[in-house]
Amino acid sequence: MRYLGPRTAAYYERMHKTLFSTTVEDYRPVIKKGNGVWVEDIDGNQFLDFTSQVGIIGSGQCPEEVVSAIGEQARFATGIISNDFQFSAVHGRGALLGEEVSPVALAEKLIELAPVPYPKKVIFEVSGATAVSAAAKLCVLARPNAPFFAAFDKAFHGRHGYSLDLSSSKQVHKLLHQEGLRVVRLPFPKRGAAFRDFLKLLPQDYPLSVLFVEIVQGEGGINIPDLKLLNAIRRYAAEVGALFVVDEVQTGLGRTGKLFASEYLNLPPDMIILSKALGGGLPLGAVIARTDILPAGDLPKGAHSGTMPASPLAVAAALANLKILSDPVLLKEVKKLGKYLVEGLWKIAHSNRNILDVDSLGGLMIGVELVSKKICEEVICACLSEEPGLLLIGAGQKTIRFMPPLIVTKEEIDLALSIFKKALNTLV
C-alpha cells in the first residue's frame, strides 16, 4: 500500500520491539509534521486530517498564535509544578502581547466562557481521563452518601481510575481494571426513546445523585441524542437534586457548532469537563464546577493535586488557542461547514449501499455508519492509500468519525468527500 512506505514500515518494526501495545494500528502513517488540516508522514506522503487526532487540534496543526505563545512562554519558564508553585508572566510579544499567562488567567477565561451561571472554580488536569476522575472526586465530596453514580450505556469517559468506572463503550477497555465506583448504566437518550425507559432503570430504593453525560457520544459511535429527551433528563436531575456532569472532552470548544455542546441544554450543567482541543495540542484538562455544591465551596487542601496540570507551556497554548476557538465568526462558519459536509456525505450515501446513516448534532462532529465493521475498516484503509490520503478513524463498531479541524475550508471538504467516495467505490 502506498502509505506504508519503507520508513514507516521500519518505524513500526522498531515500535513493536520497544513499546507496549496501545491503540496504534500499524497501517496508519507515522506523522512527521503538519500545517492546518494537512499532515505529512515520514515517507513524504500528504494526508488531509479529518480526525483532528480525535479532537486535539481544533485550531489545526501549528496555528501561528499558539506557536508564538508557546515560544514566548519558553523564554520565561518551561516547567513549574503549578499545584505547588503558581506562575505568572506578561508576554512582551506574539499572540498574547501584554496579556498575563498564568493558571489563574486561564481559569478566569474558562469561567467567563462556560455556560455554568453559578459561582464556580476550575481544577486543571493533564488529560480528559484525569479530568473526569477529578470531577468524580468533586462529586464524591458533594454527594458523600451517593450509593451509585449513573452514566449512559456505551459511554466513554477515559481509561484511568474513576473515568474507566464510568466508561462502557468497549469491554477491552476494562480488561485490566478493577471497578471502584458503583455505576448504574442508563439508556442513551436516542431519538425515539422514551423518558420512562430512563426512569425504570434507576434503582427504586435510592434517588439519582450523580449523572455523567456525553451530549454526543464519541468513542461509543457518534451517537446523537434526542434533545427533547435529554433536556427532560436534565430537568429531572435538577428536580431530584442530582449533579449533572457534562463530559465535553470531545464536544467542547466549537466542535458541535457552539462553543460548548452544553449550550444545547435548556438548563446548564453543574460541571463541565474539557481537554483535547483545550491545549492546542499540548496536554491539558480542566473541570469547571459549581462551588455552591461543595462544603465550604472548595476541596480540602491537599485532597487533590498533581505534578503536570496547567504547566506553563500548556497554559500559554490554551490562552492563545481559546482566542481562535471562541471567535463567533469561526463558530458560525463551523455550523455552515458542518451542514455542508453532512449534505455531501448524504449525496455519497444515496449512491452507495455500504452507508446506512449519516448523523450529527451540528458542527464538525459527524458519524457515518456503514454496514459492517469490516467495511468500515476497509474504507478507512482505502482512504489512506489515495493520493493525497485522508485520515479517518472509527467510532463504536461500524461508524467512521468525520472531525476535521475547525479551520477547515470548503475546498478541503470537497477534496475529502472526493477521496472518501473514491475509496468506497474501490470496495464495490
VOPAGU-2260 file (C-alpha; in pm, 1 decimal, decimal comma):
REM VOPAGU-2260
SITE   aa  ch    i         X         Y         Z
SITE  MET   A    0       0,0       0,0       0,0
SITE  ARG   A    1     124,8     347,3     -86,2
SITE  TYR   A    2     102,2     491,3     263,3
SITE  LEU   A    3     308,2     210,0     421,2
SITE  GLY   A    4     640,8     336,1     285,2
SITE  PRO   A    5     982,9     194,7     377,7
SITE  ARG   A    6    1048,4     443,0     660,4
SITE  THR   A    7     700,3     382,5     803,5
SITE  ALA   A    8     741,8       3,5     788,5
SITE  ALA   A    9    1083,3      26,4     954,9
SITE  TYR   A   10     944,5     252,8    1227,0
SITE  TYR   A   11     665,3       7,7    1312,5
SITE  GLU   A   12     915,5    -279,2    1327,7
SITE  ARG   A   13    1108,9     -81,5    1590,4
SITE  MET   A   14     787,2      14,4    1769,9
SITE  HIS   A   15     678,4    -346,9    1819,2
SITE  LYS   A   16    1016,9    -422,1    1979,4
SITE  THR   A   17    1020,9    -127,3    2218,5
SITE  LEU   A   18     670,0      -0,1    2305,5
SITE  PHE   A   19     390,4    -176,7    2489,9
SITE  SER   A   20      73,3    -207,5    2283,1
SITE  THR   A   21    -179,7      76,6    2296,6
SITE  THR   A   22    -431,0     162,3    2025,0
SITE  VAL   A   23    -180,7     232,4    1743,7
SITE  GLU   A   24    -261,7      48,9    1419,9
SITE  ASP   A   25      45,6     -14,6    1207,0
SITE  TYR   A   26    -134,0      63,4     882,7
SITE  ARG   A   27    -156,1     430,5     983,2
SITE  PRO   A   28     101,2     686,3     871,1
SITE  VAL   A   29     377,9     793,3    1107,7
SITE  ILE   A   30     331,4    1170,8    1108,7
SITE  LYS   A   31     633,4    1392,4    1065,0
SITE  LYS   A   32     478,9    1739,8    1052,5
SITE  GLY   A   33     154,3    1925,2     997,3
SITE  ASN   A   34      10,7    2255,0     885,4
SITE  GLY   A   35    -355,0    2344,1     930,7
SITE  VAL   A   36    -564,5    2049,8     812,2
SITE  TRP   A   37    -271,1    1875,5     642,8
SITE  VAL   A   38     -10,3    1631,6     775,9
SITE  GLU   A   39     291,0    1468,5     614,0
SITE  ASP   A   40     431,0    1129,5     710,2
SITE  ILE   A   41     796,3    1022,4     736,3
SITE  ASP   A   42     784,2     888,1     379,1
SITE  GLY   A   43     670,7    1225,5     242,0
SITE  ASN   A   44     306,3    1129,2     180,0
SITE  GLN   A   45      41,6    1401,9     227,9
SITE  PHE   A   46    -286,7    1348,5     412,7
SITE  LEU   A   47    -593,6    1554,8     491,4
SITE  ASP   A   48    -652,0    1503,1     863,1
SITE  PHE   A   49   -1026,5    1461,3     918,8
SITE  THR   A   50    -974,6    1319,3    1267,6
SITE  SER   A   51    -811,2    1624,3    1431,7
SITE  GLN   A   52    -628,6    1332,6    1602,9
SITE  VAL   A   53    -973,0    1264,7    1754,8
SITE  GLY   A   54   -1017,9    1626,9    1852,2
SITE  ILE   A   55    -693,3    1762,0    1996,4
SITE  ILE   A   56    -619,0    2011,2    1719,3
SITE  GLY   A   57    -943,9    2203,5    1684,2
SITE  SER   A   58    -749,8    2504,2    1556,9
SITE  GLY   A   59    -539,6    2291,6    1320,9
SITE  GLN   A   60    -174,2    2198,0    1321,0
SITE  CYS   A   61      72,8    2469,1    1423,9
SITE  PRO   A   62    -153,5    2777,2    1429,5
SITE  GLU   A   63      69,9    3082,7    1437,5
SITE  GLU   A   64     -95,2    3224,4    1751,2
SITE  VAL   A   65     -36,6    2905,2    1952,0
SITE  VAL   A   66     317,9    2855,3    1825,5
SITE  SER   A   67     415,2    3213,8    1912,8
SITE  ALA   A   68     254,4    3189,5    2259,4
SITE  ILE   A   69     446,8    2869,3    2336,8
SITE  GLY   A   70     773,5    3020,6    2210,2
SITE  GLU   A   71     731,4    3339,4    2412,4
SITE  GLN   A   72     641,0    3148,8    2729,3
SITE  ALA   A   73     950,6    2929,0    2683,9
SITE  ARG   A   74    1157,6    3245,7    2734,2
SITE  PHE   A   75    1006,1    3285,0    3084,2
SITE  ALA   A   76     964,1    2930,6    3222,9
SITE  THR   A   77     900,1    2583,6    3084,4
SITE  GLY   A   78     844,4    2366,4    3389,8
SITE  ILE   A   79     663,6    2466,7    3709,1
SITE  ILE   A   80     451,4    2243,3    3932,7
SITE  SER   A   81     153,3    2475,0    3933,5
SITE  ASN   A   82     -19,4    2287,1    4215,2
SITE  ASP   A   83     273,5    2377,0    4444,0
SITE  PHE   A   84     420,3    2690,7    4284,9
SITE  GLN   A   85     197,6    2922,9    4083,3
SITE  PHE   A   86     346,8    3117,5    3792,4
SITE  SER   A   87     255,8    3438,5    3613,0
SITE  ALA   A   88     420,9    3618,8    3321,6
SITE  VAL   A   89     308,6    3905,9    3098,8
SITE  HIS   A   90     403,3    3834,4    2739,6
SITE  GLY   A   91     602,6    4102,5    2566,2
SITE  ARG   A   92     540,5    3987,0    2210,8
SITE  GLY   A   93     342,3    3743,6    1999,0
SITE  ALA   A   94     -24,9    3647,4    2012,3
SITE  LEU   A   95     -57,5    3722,9    2386,3
SITE  LEU   A   96     120,4    4058,2    2377,4
SITE  GLY   A   97      60,5    4241,9    2705,1
SITE  GLU   A   98    -150,1    3957,4    2848,5
SITE  GLU   A   99     -91,3    3759,4    3164,5
SITE  VAL   A  100     -12,2    3390,5    3126,2
SITE  SER   A  101     -96,9    3202,5    3445,7
SITE  PRO   A  102    -329,2    2927,6    3570,0
SITE  VAL   A  103    -546,4    3199,7    3725,8
SITE  ALA   A  104    -575,1    3390,1    3396,7
SITE  LEU   A  105    -674,6    3070,5    3214,9
SITE  ALA   A  106    -925,2    2976,0    3485,4
SITE  GLU   A  107   -1078,4    3323,6    3469,0
SITE  LYS   A  108   -1117,5    3286,6    3092,2
SITE  LEU   A  109   -1284,1    2946,7    3120,7
SITE  ILE   A  110   -1516,9    3073,3    3394,1
SITE  GLU   A  111   -1612,2    3365,1    3168,9
SITE  LEU   A  112   -1685,8    3139,5    2870,5
SITE  ALA   A  113   -1853,7    2840,8    3036,9
SITE  PRO   A  114   -2236,1    2818,5    3034,5
SITE  VAL   A  115   -2249,8    2748,9    3409,0
SITE  PRO   A  116   -2416,0    3056,1    3564,3
SITE  TYR   A  117   -2336,5    2963,1    3924,1
SITE  PRO   A  118   -2034,3    3053,2    4140,3
SITE  LYS   A  119   -1762,6    2830,2    4000,2
SITE  LYS   A  120   -1395,3    2737,0    4009,2
SITE  VAL   A  121   -1159,1    2532,3    3793,7
SITE  ILE   A  122    -942,0    2225,6    3852,2
SITE  PHE   A  123    -670,0    2169,6    3593,4
SITE  GLU   A  124    -553,9    1825,9    3486,1
SITE  VAL   A  125    -332,0    1674,0    3215,4
SITE  SER   A  126    -591,1    1481,0    3012,4
SITE  GLY   A  127    -956,9    1409,6    2963,5
SITE  ALA   A  128    -944,2    1090,9    3170,9
SITE  THR   A  129    -773,0    1255,2    3467,6
SITE  ALA   A  130   -1012,1    1549,8    3444,7
SITE  VAL   A  131   -1308,9    1311,0    3457,2
SITE  SER   A  132   -1156,5    1143,5    3762,2
SITE  ALA   A  133   -1110,7    1484,6    3926,0
SITE  ALA   A  134   -1476,3    1567,4    3853,1
SITE  ALA   A  135   -1578,7    1236,7    4011,4
SITE  LYS   A  136   -1382,6    1332,6    4323,6
SITE  LEU   A  137   -1577,4    1657,8    4341,0
SITE  CYS   A  138   -1898,7    1456,3    4315,8
SITE  VAL   A  139   -1785,9    1226,8    4598,9
SITE  LEU   A  140   -1725,9    1536,1    4812,2
SITE  ALA   A  141   -2056,0    1698,3    4712,7
SITE  ARG   A  142   -2264,5    1379,8    4748,9
SITE  PRO   A  143   -2074,5    1171,8    5009,1
SITE  ASN   A  144   -2361,5     929,4    5064,7
SITE  ALA   A  145   -2442,2     866,7    4697,6
SITE  PRO   A  146   -2499,5     489,2    4665,8
SITE  PHE   A  147   -2413,7     494,3    4296,1
SITE  PHE   A  148   -2312,9     714,8    4004,5
SITE  ALA   A  149   -2503,7     694,0    3676,7
SITE  ALA   A  150   -2373,2     703,7    3319,4
SITE  PHE   A  151   -2515,4     620,4    2980,5
SITE  ASP   A  152   -2464,6     288,6    2807,1
SITE  LYS   A  153   -2172,8     296,4    2558,3
SITE  ALA   A  154   -2027,1     598,6    2735,1
SITE  PHE   A  155   -1655,5     666,4    2707,2
SITE  HIS   A  156   -1505,3     889,5    2975,6
SITE  GLY   A  157   -1145,6     764,9    2976,7
SITE  ARG   A  158    -921,8     471,9    3064,1
SITE  HIS   A  159    -796,7     562,0    3412,5
SITE  GLY   A  160    -941,9     534,6    3763,1
SITE  TYR   A  161   -1292,1     671,9    3808,8
SITE  SER   A  162   -1312,5     763,3    3439,3
SITE  LEU   A  163   -1287,1     395,2    3345,7
SITE  ASP   A  164   -1550,9     302,4    3602,7
SITE  LEU   A  165   -1787,6     537,7    3419,9
SITE  SER   A  166   -1699,3     406,7    3071,7
SITE  SER   A  167   -1872,7     117,3    2897,4
SITE  SER   A  168   -1814,3     163,9    2523,9
SITE  LYS   A  169   -1586,5    -140,7    2481,9
SITE  GLN   A  170   -1516,3    -434,6    2710,6
SITE  VAL   A  171   -1146,2    -440,6    2621,9
SITE  HIS   A  172   -1106,5    -104,5    2797,2
SITE  LYS   A  173   -1187,4    -275,4    3129,6
SITE  LEU   A  174    -971,8    -582,6    3070,8
SITE  LEU   A  175    -708,5    -481,6    3328,8
SITE  HIS   A  176    -930,5    -273,6    3556,0
SITE  GLN   A  177   -1091,8    -335,0    3893,4
SITE  GLU   A  178   -1407,7    -131,7    3947,7
SITE  GLY   A  179   -1405,7     134,8    4218,3
SITE  LEU   A  180   -1735,1     317,8    4176,3
SITE  ARG   A  181   -2073,4     151,3    4155,9
SITE  VAL   A  182   -2215,4     278,1    3826,3
SITE  VAL   A  183   -2571,6     228,6    3703,3
SITE  ARG   A  184   -2598,0     213,7    3322,6
SITE  LEU   A  185   -2884,6     408,1    3169,8
SITE  PRO   A  186   -3001,0     401,8    2805,1
SITE  PHE   A  187   -2856,8     679,5    2592,8
SITE  PRO   A  188   -3139,9     922,3    2506,0
SITE  LYS   A  189   -3152,8     836,3    2137,1
SITE  ARG   A  190   -3423,8     954,6    1903,3
SITE  GLY   A  191   -3736,0     751,0    1951,0
SITE  ALA   A  192   -3656,2     658,3    2312,8
SITE  ALA   A  193   -3892,1     744,4    2597,9
SITE  PHE   A  194   -3836,0     912,0    2932,1
SITE  ARG   A  195   -3998,8     615,3    3107,8
SITE  ASP   A  196   -3719,4     389,3    2971,8
SITE  PHE   A  197   -3473,7     610,8    3155,2
SITE  LEU   A  198   -3671,8     612,7    3479,7
SITE  LYS   A  199   -3740,5     240,2    3501,3
SITE  LEU   A  200   -3368,3     153,8    3502,2
SITE  LEU   A  201   -3297,5     372,4    3804,6
SITE  PRO   A  202   -3280,7     179,0    4134,2
SITE  GLN   A  203   -3612,5     233,4    4306,7
SITE  ASP   A  204   -3471,2     228,7    4659,7
SITE  TYR   A  205   -3221,9     512,7    4605,7
SITE  PRO   A  206   -3254,6     851,0    4434,0
SITE  LEU   A  207   -3033,7     957,0    4145,8
SITE  SER   A  208   -2736,2    1150,0    4288,0
SITE  VAL   A  209   -2481,3    1195,2    4006,8
SITE  LEU   A  210   -2513,8    1157,5    3629,0
SITE  PHE   A  211   -2220,2    1180,3    3386,8
SITE  VAL   A  212   -2320,0    1267,7    3029,8
SITE  GLU   A  213   -2161,7    1296,8    2686,1
SITE  ILE   A  214   -2404,7    1510,0    2488,3
SITE  VAL   A  215   -2272,8    1339,7    2174,2
SITE  GLN   A  216   -2110,2    1003,8    2238,2
SITE  GLY   A  217   -1778,4     996,7    2055,2
SITE  GLU   A  218   -1596,7     668,1    2108,3
SITE  GLY   A  219   -1932,2     494,9    2156,8
SITE  GLY   A  220   -2026,1     556,1    1792,2
SITE  ILE   A  221   -2111,4     926,1    1734,7
SITE  ASN   A  222   -2447,9     872,9    1899,0
SITE  ILE   A  223   -2673,7    1178,8    1871,8
SITE  PRO   A  224   -2932,8    1245,2    2144,2
SITE  ASP   A  225   -3295,6    1337,8    2120,9
SITE  LEU   A  226   -3254,8    1687,6    2264,1
SITE  LYS   A  227   -3609,5    1695,0    2398,3
SITE  LEU   A  228   -3547,7    1374,1    2591,7
SITE  LEU   A  229   -3202,2    1482,9    2706,7
SITE  ASN   A  230   -3348,7    1806,9    2837,9
SITE  ALA   A  231   -3619,2    1610,5    3019,7
SITE  ILE   A  232   -3345,2    1407,6    3188,7
SITE  ARG   A  233   -3160,0    1726,6    3278,4
SITE  ARG   A  234   -3477,4    1872,3    3427,5
SITE  TYR   A  235   -3538,7    1552,7    3627,3
SITE  ALA   A  236   -3183,0    1563,7    3765,9
SITE  ALA   A  237   -3238,7    1921,1    3880,7
SITE  GLU   A  238   -3572,2    1829,5    4043,6
SITE  VAL   A  239   -3421,4    1544,9    4249,7
SITE  GLY   A  240   -3102,7    1737,1    4330,9
SITE  ALA   A  241   -2871,0    1514,5    4127,1
SITE  LEU   A  242   -2545,3    1651,4    3989,3
SITE  PHE   A  243   -2543,4    1672,7    3609,4
SITE  VAL   A  244   -2184,1    1647,8    3485,6
SITE  VAL   A  245   -2115,7    1700,3    3114,7
SITE  ASP   A  246   -1803,4    1546,0    2964,1
SITE  GLU   A  247   -1706,9    1787,2    2684,3
SITE  VAL   A  248   -1361,7    1640,3    2627,5
SITE  GLN   A  249   -1452,3    1573,8    2263,5
SITE  THR   A  250   -1752,1    1802,8    2206,2
SITE  GLY   A  251   -1619,2    2117,6    2372,8
SITE  LEU   A  252   -1471,5    2434,2    2221,8
SITE  GLY   A  253   -1665,4    2465,5    1898,7
SITE  ARG   A  254   -1680,4    2105,4    1780,2
SITE  THR   A  255   -2063,9    2093,8    1759,4
SITE  GLY   A  256   -2107,0    2446,0    1621,2
SITE  LYS   A  257   -2145,7    2600,3    1966,5
SITE  LEU   A  258   -1855,8    2680,2    2196,5
SITE  PHE   A  259   -1991,3    2414,7    2435,1
SITE  ALA   A  260   -2230,4    2133,8    2344,3
SITE  SER   A  261   -2387,3    2207,7    2685,3
SITE  GLU   A  262   -2544,6    2511,3    2519,1
SITE  TYR   A  263   -2792,8    2270,0    2359,4
SITE  LEU   A  264   -2938,6    2215,2    2709,7
SITE  ASN   A  265   -3223,6    2425,6    2845,6
SITE  LEU   A  266   -3072,3    2408,8    3194,9
SITE  PRO   A  267   -2697,0    2447,6    3248,3
SITE  PRO   A  268   -2485,6    2159,5    3383,8
SITE  ASP   A  269   -2328,1    2155,6    3728,2
SITE  MET   A  270   -1984,8    2070,5    3589,4
SITE  ILE   A  271   -1815,1    2077,2    3250,6
SITE  ILE   A  272   -1507,1    1868,4    3172,6
SITE  LEU   A  273   -1265,6    1981,1    2898,8
SITE  SER   A  274    -944,2    1850,5    2745,1
SITE  LYS   A  275    -834,8    1754,4    2390,1
SITE  ALA   A  276    -876,0    2082,4    2194,4
SITE  LEU   A  277    -816,9    2298,5    2503,4
SITE  GLY   A  278    -436,7    2284,2    2496,1
SITE  GLY   A  279    -392,9    2342,0    2123,5
SITE  GLY   A  280    -208,1    2009,9    2101,7
SITE  LEU   A  281     -42,8    2025,3    2445,0
SITE  PRO   A  282    -169,4    1805,0    2730,6
SITE  LEU   A  283    -424,3    1989,3    2939,7
SITE  GLY   A  284    -757,1    1910,0    3102,9
SITE  ALA   A  285    -997,5    2116,7    3310,5
SITE  VAL   A  286   -1307,3    2080,2    3525,6
SITE  ILE   A  287   -1530,5    2386,3    3559,1
SITE  ALA   A  288   -1756,8    2322,0    3857,5
SITE  ARG   A  289   -2010,6    2494,0    4078,9
SITE  THR   A  290   -1869,2    2580,3    4419,1
SITE  ASP   A  291   -2202,6    2605,5    4598,8
SITE  ILE   A  292   -2243,1    2226,5    4588,1
SITE  LEU   A  293   -1927,3    2173,7    4796,7
SITE  PRO   A  294   -1869,6    2204,5    5171,2
SITE  ALA   A  295   -1702,1    2544,0    5222,5
SITE  GLY   A  296   -1711,8    2585,3    4843,5
SITE  ASP   A  297   -1375,8    2415,4    4788,1
SITE  LEU   A  298   -1174,0    2094,5    4808,5
SITE  PRO   A  299    -995,4    2010,8    5132,9
SITE  LYS   A  300    -638,8    2131,0    5090,8
SITE  GLY   A  301    -415,7    1852,1    4961,3
SITE  ALA   A  302    -705,1    1619,5    4873,5
SITE  HIS   A  303    -630,4    1653,8    4502,6
SITE  SER   A  304    -311,1    1756,6    4326,9
SITE  GLY   A  305     -59,8    1655,0    4062,3
SITE  THR   A  306     275,1    1738,0    3905,6
SITE  MET   A  307     195,5    1838,5    3548,3
SITE  PRO   A  308    -152,7    2001,5    3536,0
SITE  ALA   A  309    -151,0    2355,4    3390,4
SITE  SER   A  310     218,5    2362,7    3303,2
SITE  PRO   A  311     346,1    2697,8    3168,8
SITE  LEU   A  312     364,8    2597,6    2800,2
SITE  ALA   A  313      20,9    2433,2    2805,8
SITE  VAL   A  314    -138,7    2736,4    2971,8
SITE  ALA   A  315      13,9    2972,8    2714,8
SITE  ALA   A  316    -102,3    2748,0    2430,9
SITE  ALA   A  317    -454,1    2725,4    2576,3
SITE  LEU   A  318    -493,7    3102,3    2619,3
SITE  ALA   A  319    -389,3    3163,6    2258,3
SITE  ASN   A  320    -599,7    2872,1    2137,1
SITE  LEU   A  321    -914,1    2998,4    2312,4
SITE  LYS   A  322    -884,9    3323,8    2119,4
SITE  ILE   A  323    -918,6    3123,2    1798,7
SITE  LEU   A  324   -1187,8    2876,3    1904,3
SITE  SER   A  325   -1417,4    3122,9    2083,6
SITE  ASP   A  326   -1437,7    3358,7    1785,6
SITE  PRO   A  327   -1809,2    3394,4    1693,6
SITE  VAL   A  328   -1716,4    3422,6    1325,8
SITE  LEU   A  329   -1539,6    3085,5    1339,4
SITE  LEU   A  330   -1830,3    2920,8    1524,8
SITE  LYS   A  331   -2076,8    3048,3    1266,1
SITE  GLU   A  332   -1856,3    2907,0     989,6
SITE  VAL   A  333   -1828,6    2571,7    1169,4
SITE  LYS   A  334   -2209,2    2541,2    1164,1
SITE  LYS   A  335   -2221,0    2615,9     791,0
SITE  LEU   A  336   -1935,1    2382,3     704,3
SITE  GLY   A  337   -2079,4    2105,2     921,0
SITE  LYS   A  338   -2406,9    2124,9     732,6
SITE  TYR   A  339   -2218,8    2130,8     401,4
SITE  LEU   A  340   -2017,2    1820,1     496,2
SITE  VAL   A  341   -2328,1    1629,7     609,9
SITE  GLU   A  342   -2505,1    1711,7     283,1
SITE  GLY   A  343   -2202,3    1594,7      85,0
SITE  LEU   A  344   -2185,0    1267,7     277,1
SITE  TRP   A  345   -2556,8    1205,8     220,8
SITE  LYS   A  346   -2509,1    1253,2    -153,2
SITE  ILE   A  347   -2247,1     979,4    -143,6
SITE  ALA   A  348   -2469,3     761,4      77,3
SITE  HIS   A  349   -2759,7     779,1    -168,5
SITE  SER   A  350   -2544,7     613,3    -433,3
SITE  ASN   A  351   -2362,8     363,3    -211,9
SITE  ARG   A  352   -2542,3      90,0     -19,1
SITE  ASN   A  353   -2246,5      42,1     217,7
SITE  ILE   A  354   -2357,3     354,8     408,7
SITE  LEU   A  355   -2650,4     312,5     645,4
SITE  ASP   A  356   -2666,0     656,6     806,4
SITE  VAL   A  357   -2505,0     999,3     837,4
SITE  ASP   A  358   -2572,3    1186,6    1160,3
SITE  SER   A  359   -2463,0    1495,8    1350,2
SITE  LEU   A  360   -2588,1    1725,2    1624,2
SITE  GLY   A  361   -2427,6    2012,7    1436,4
SITE  GLY   A  362   -2084,2    2141,7    1351,3
SITE  LEU   A  363   -1789,6    1924,2    1256,0
SITE  MET   A  364   -1855,6    1607,3    1456,5
SITE  ILE   A  365   -2023,5    1370,3    1214,4
SITE  GLY   A  366   -2075,5     995,7    1217,1
SITE  VAL   A  367   -2107,2     780,8     904,3
SITE  GLU   A  368   -2246,1     436,1     986,3
SITE  LEU   A  369   -2152,7     156,4     748,7
SITE  VAL   A  370   -2298,8    -189,4     700,7
SITE  SER   A  371   -2027,0    -375,0     892,2
SITE  LYS   A  372   -1710,3    -333,9    1095,2
SITE  LYS   A  373   -1512,5    -498,5     814,8
SITE  ILE   A  374   -1632,3    -247,9     554,4
SITE  CYS   A  375   -1566,4      36,6     797,1
SITE  GLU   A  376   -1202,8     -69,2     841,7
SITE  GLU   A  377   -1155,1    -127,5     468,5
SITE  VAL   A  378   -1284,3     221,6     384,4
SITE  ILE   A  379   -1050,7     383,2     638,5
SITE  CYS   A  380    -755,9     193,4     486,8
SITE  ALA   A  381    -861,8     274,2     130,1
SITE  CYS   A  382    -874,8     646,7     214,6
SITE  LEU   A  383    -514,5     627,4     335,8
SITE  SER   A  384    -399,2     474,5       9,2
SITE  GLU   A  385    -533,7     756,9    -207,4
SITE  GLU   A  386    -308,2    1042,9    -318,4
SITE  PRO   A  387    -341,4    1265,5    -128,8
SITE  GLY   A  388    -464,5    1044,8     150,9
SITE  LEU   A  389    -741,9    1108,2     401,1
SITE  LEU   A  390    -709,2    1034,1     772,3
SITE  LEU   A  391   -1028,8     895,2     924,9
SITE  ILE   A  392   -1089,1     698,2    1243,1
SITE  GLY   A  393   -1362,0     466,5    1361,8
SITE  ALA   A  394   -1611,2     501,0    1647,4
SITE  GLY   A  395   -1824,4     231,3    1804,6
SITE  GLN   A  396   -1845,5     -86,8    1597,6
SITE  LYS   A  397   -1901,8      33,0    1239,8
SITE  THR   A  398   -1907,2     411,5    1233,5
SITE  ILE   A  399   -1647,5     647,7    1085,5
SITE  ARG   A  400   -1584,8     984,7    1250,7
SITE  PHE   A  401   -1552,5    1296,7    1036,1
SITE  MET   A  402   -1390,5    1550,9    1269,5
SITE  PRO   A  403   -1164,6    1789,7    1074,8
SITE  PRO   A  404   -1002,4    2089,0    1245,0
SITE  LEU   A  405   -1249,3    2374,0    1279,8
SITE  ILE   A  406   -1041,3    2589,1    1044,6
SITE  VAL   A  407   -1109,5    2352,2     751,2
SITE  THR   A  408   -1217,1    2514,2     423,9
SITE  LYS   A  409   -1496,3    2425,7     185,5
SITE  GLU   A  410   -1234,8    2328,0     -74,5
SITE  GLU   A  411   -1070,8    2086,9     169,9
SITE  ILE   A  412   -1410,5    1934,5     249,9
SITE  ASP   A  413   -1475,7    1885,5    -122,8
SITE  LEU   A  414   -1139,4    1710,5    -158,8
SITE  ALA   A  415   -1209,3    1487,0     142,3
SITE  LEU   A  416   -1550,2    1393,0       1,3
SITE  SER   A  417   -1397,1    1300,3    -333,8
SITE  ILE   A  418   -1133,3    1081,9    -163,8
SITE  PHE   A  419   -1397,9     915,3      53,2
SITE  LYS   A  420   -1623,3     847,3    -245,4
SITE  LYS   A  421   -1335,9     702,7    -446,7
SITE  ALA   A  422   -1235,8     479,8    -155,0
SITE  LEU   A  423   -1594,6     348,3    -125,4
SITE  ASN   A  424   -1605,5     280,6    -497,8
SITE  THR   A  425   -1287,4      69,9    -478,4
SITE  LEU   A  426   -1474,7    -165,0    -244,3
SITE  VAL   A  427   -1758,3    -201,5    -493,9
